[in-house]
Each structure stands twice: as C-alpha cells, then as structure tokens.
Amino acid sequence: MRALVLQHDHNAPAGLLAEWAAERGWSLDVIRLDQGERAPADLSAYDRVVTLGSEHAADDDSVPWQDEEQRTLRAAVAADVPVFGICFGGQSLARAMGGGVRRAALPEIGWVDVGACADGTLGAALGSGPWLGWHVDEILPPEGAEILARNASGVQAWRLGRNVGLQFHPEVDEAIVGSWIESEREVREVPDGLAEATTREAPGARARAFALFDALLLG
C-alpha cells in the first residue's frame, strides 16, 4: 500500500501513523505543503491520501497553500482515492466534500473522550480513549456523512464512502505533544498538567492508535 501524506507544519508529522504504516508495510510519500511542495496532479499511484493537522484554520483562504490542499483533496475524491483526514485534515476533507468548519463553542486541548457512535470493532477502537484533542474549530460534515463519534465539542469522527475525517489526534506521540505545548504556551491556554498526563497516556495511546488505524484503514 502506498499513501500520499499532506503535512502542513514542521511539528505536526505523521507520528504514530508513520510507525503503524511501517509495521503494516505501507509506504508514505510526504508532501510539505508549508514548504511549497505540491502533490502530483495524477493520484492514481496512491491507495490513500492522508491529510494531517495544522495550526491554521481550514477555512482560512489567506494561508498560501490552502488552495493546493483543497485541490488535492477534491482530486482524490474525484478519482476515488480514499482520504483520511486528522483534525485540520478532517475539517479540510469535510470542506472539500461540501461540508465546512466553524469556530467551536467548546474548544478542546487535552485528553478527551470522543463519544463513539459506531458499532463493532470501530466503535470499540474509538471508545477506547482518551484521545488527544487540540482544536478551536468544529467539523461540519458533508451531507450524507455517517457520524462515527461525537461529544460536547462537536463531531469527532465521520465517514462518507471510503473517506474518513477525525477531529482528534490519534497520531501524536509524547514528543509531538511536547512541541505543541511549547509552541502554544504564549498564545493559547494549555491546561496545567498536560505534559504529565501525556507521559501517563503515551504507552496506551500508541496501542489504541494502532487498533484505530487497523479498524479505519484496513477494514
């Protein structure tokens, strides 16, 4: 399996998803949109497109690479290459498929229960949290989407066809969260004790993430 990965920030890599992919024999081609790289016009060589998180808003068209993000996601959907979007990526995917994004009434930063709605193996994987939430915006899924998880902050996971969007961050490891805590400290409130909570959650979070990726990407 081969996936195209859209990365938007230097400190928001694929993390645990990359580890999972390596163990499952997937190859990942990472495109750094924030560094001016562009995705191939022809996506037929890929089995999946993955779009990761970002500090930017998915509806902020002043972001220089936002047009390229939307072009790539719409091209993937049109070519029936399934997309997996995480946080910003889940919002971007919703927008590309006719949904949208808005400021969340209840932003989340910390380890949260995402409120699984799905049944079976996927529901069990989603409900096995907590998961790391770090967002101030809310996904508005496209018409016809199946809601897989929802909590007081809004939709946390949705699916339309083979395309899946998440609001939370199953891909993060302790180092990624630590870098976010440092970078956000001066501009946004980070809960006291988040670093310590992340240290406690990290081993279990890795196992939960692998189970979730299996359920979402191998099913």
Secondary structure, DSSP 4 states (H G I P E B T S, - for coil): -EEEEEE-STT---THHHHHHHHHT-EEEEEEGGGT----S--TT-SEEEE---SS-TT-TTSTTHHHHHHHHHHHHHTT--EEEETHHHHHHHHHTT-EEEEEEEEEEEEE---B---HHHHHHHTT--EEEEEEEEEEPPTTPEEEEEETTEEEEEEETTEEEESSBTT--HHHHHHHHHHHTTTS---TTHHHHHHHHHHHHHHHHHHHHHHHH--
